[in-house]
Amino acid sequence: MTTETTSSALTEPRLDADRADRTWRLWVSDHPIGAALLAGFAATHIATLCGYFFGGIGLPQFVWPIVNGHVVLPKGSPTAQFFVGELFIHGMDGVVFTLLFAVAVFPWLGGLFGHRVSAGTNMAKAIIFSLILATISAGFLTPRVYEAGAGAGFFSFGLGWKVPVAIYVWHLIYGINLGLLYNPLPVRHE
């Protein structure tokens, strides 16, 4: 390696992790609605992809797009159920719920943390929100909508203990990714 190569490599600007994190968090702070849309899309789709592979860890495979599509198009083809379920129901649910989180739940949960805003409190808020959504899913949607008449019972335990566990794991994956992506800086009062 020559001295010229070494000196040019050392003078090139590097993006360090702290600066990248601060830049992203600043953008989220300045664009809360856009950030919520982006975070909702990404967090929902990351969790959805993980749900396809739950069988690899001994949990039931969760294919939410088809499940939601079946509710809307019960007599539709699996392809139609998937596309309608993904594009119009499941995918939009994640974005809409994330908007609800950013606009209403995030500030409301601030009271639990003394209105402190940090990466840790932001993550805690997202995880709490995801657990609320998981509870609605396991306690109402799965037994009363998705698996109505299948004997799902209380918190879907009638479908086996793995189903409610998978519902909570899926929503935690969503919540963790939401907390990583929707992570604003504290508001400055000038």
C-alpha positions, 0 to 999 in steps of 0.5 A: 500500500502506498502513502498516497492510497493510505492518506486518501483513505484516511481523509475520506469522510466516514459515516459513523453509527452515532452520526447516522443515528442522530441524522435519522432521529433528527429527520423523524423529529422534523417529519413525524407523519412521513416517518410514521408512514415509512416506519409503519410500512417497514415494521409491518413488512419485516414482521410479516416476513418473519411470520412466514418463517415461524415454523422454523422456531416451532410456532405456527406460520403466520400469513397475515395477508392471506388471513386478512384477505380471506376475511374480506374475500372469503370465496376469492382465490388464494392469490386474490386473498393475498393481494387484497389482504396485503395491499388493502388490509394488512399492509394498510393496517400497519401504516394506519396503526403506526400513524395512530401511534405517532400522533396519539399513543406516542405522546400519551405514553410519554406520561409514563416516562415523565415525558422523557424522549430517548431511544430507550423510552421510544422503544418502550413506547413502541413495545407497549403499543405492540403488546396492546395490539397483540392483546386485541389480536389474540383476545378478539380478532383471532377468536371472533373474526379470523377463526370464528367458529373454530373454538379459539376461545379465551385469548385463542388458547383453544387453537393451542398455546403456540397461537397466542405465543406466535401472535405476541412474538409477531407483534413484538417484532413489529414493535421492536422495528417500530421503536427502532424506526420511529425514534424522534429526538426530544423536542427543544423548547426555545 
